[in-house]
Amino acid sequence: MSVPMPYLIVLLLLTASSWVFAETPAVDPEINAYYRDADYARWKSIFESPGREVFDRRGEILKVLEIRPGMRIADVGAGTGLYTMLFAEGVEPSGKVYAVDISKSFLEAIGQRAQEAGLDTVITVLNEQTSTELPPGSVDLVFMADTYHHFEYPRAMLDSIRAALMPGGILAIIDFRREPGVSNRWILGHVRAGREEVIREVEQAGFKLIDEPIRLRENYFVRFRKIDA
Ligand SMILES: C[S@@+](CC[C@H](N)C(=O)[O-])C[C@H]1O[C@@H](n2cnc3c(N)ncnc32)[C@H](O)[C@@H]1O
């Protein structure tokens, strides 16, 4: 079968544009390799122990997020479920908490933990690096703790987060401060972008910075509102 020339040209142009505009990885995928078949118990003791700022200050963080019964929240990069479990208690009985992560073992354990706690508001979602896999307009709040710097394709993830948020929905990001000359070598090597760059990227993806509700020490905490088209 021969393809008419005009169709062939359009097809070639579309293919070429997808090569040009495809997002290149922002970080080395090795940054996430150890979460793939992660040992849940080991990581839980790392993520949910005193000494980690987002664990120690979880009460204050939760308070400013004003979690209410009926809210629909996505904990993107849920890890071992530290915030998923706290949100799940707050949104009961009619809300929903989507625990979104690329790690199957983390999600299986979160599902079991929620079941044991009698929290049927938790829904686990296994995603890939370019999408949250959340339904459009399904959540009021997207929360991320120490996850943004793990995104291999931040723009694709932000587009997917924006689509998942209802009109006027909130995106709350907590991530490590990265300040050359101040931050230690591990942070400078591990964390791709600092606060200002993250704010720029998120605003470029269709969000407006609204506030910085708490000043943290090792991390910063910024909130954005989805700008409706
Ligand atoms: C440093 S951990 C933080 C876990 C949790 N938010 C906490 O603070 O305890 C980063 C998490 O992000 C997940 N992750 C990395 N890239 C992701 C992506 N594109 N979408 C969803 N989760 C991702 C990892 O599997 C890991 O569980």
The ligand as a MOL file (V3000), in Angstrom:
LIG
                    3D

  0  0  0     0  0            999 V3000
M  V30 BEGIN CTAB
M  V30 COUNTS 27 29 0 0 0
M  V30 BEGIN ATOM
M  V30 1 C 13.0460 10.2780 49.3630 0
M  V30 2 S 11.6080 9.2850 49.0940 0 CHG=1
M  V30 3 C 10.3920 10.2110 50.0020 0
M  V30 4 C 9.2410 9.3530 50.4730 0
M  V30 5 C 8.1320 10.0660 51.2520 0
M  V30 6 N 7.5530 11.1530 50.5140 0
M  V30 7 C 8.6310 10.5730 52.5740 0
M  V30 8 O 8.9330 11.7710 52.6680 0
M  V30 9 O 8.7680 9.7800 53.5070 0 CHG=-1
M  V30 10 C 11.2050 9.5910 47.4000 0
M  V30 11 C 10.0850 8.6940 46.8750 0
M  V30 12 O 9.7260 9.1380 45.5630 0
M  V30 13 C 9.4410 7.9960 44.7680 0
M  V30 14 N 9.5120 8.4490 43.3570 0
M  V30 15 C 10.5730 8.7450 42.5870 0
M  V30 16 N 10.1840 9.1670 41.3800 0
M  V30 17 C 8.8240 9.1610 41.3790 0
M  V30 18 C 7.8240 9.5130 40.4290 0
M  V30 19 N 8.1220 9.9770 39.2220 0
M  V30 20 N 6.5400 9.3620 40.7900 0
M  V30 21 C 6.1840 8.8990 42.0120 0
M  V30 22 N 7.0920 8.5570 42.9580 0
M  V30 23 C 8.3940 8.6990 42.6410 0
M  V30 24 C 10.4670 6.9830 45.2160 0
M  V30 25 O 10.1170 5.6610 44.8820 0
M  V30 26 C 10.4610 7.2170 46.7390 0
M  V30 27 O 9.4900 6.4460 47.3790 0
M  V30 END ATOM
M  V30 BEGIN BOND
M  V30 1 1 1 2
M  V30 2 1 2 3
M  V30 3 1 2 10
M  V30 4 1 3 4
M  V30 5 1 4 5
M  V30 6 1 5 6
M  V30 7 1 5 7
M  V30 8 2 7 8
M  V30 9 1 7 9
M  V30 10 1 10 11
M  V30 11 1 11 12
M  V30 12 1 11 26
M  V30 13 1 12 13
M  V30 14 1 13 14
M  V30 15 1 13 24
M  V30 16 1 14 15
M  V30 17 1 14 23
M  V30 18 2 15 16
M  V30 19 1 16 17
M  V30 20 1 17 18
M  V30 21 2 17 23
M  V30 22 1 18 19
M  V30 23 2 18 20
M  V30 24 1 20 21
M  V30 25 2 21 22
M  V30 26 1 22 23
M  V30 27 1 24 25
M  V30 28 1 24 26
M  V30 29 1 26 27
M  V30 END BOND
M  V30 END CTAB
M  END
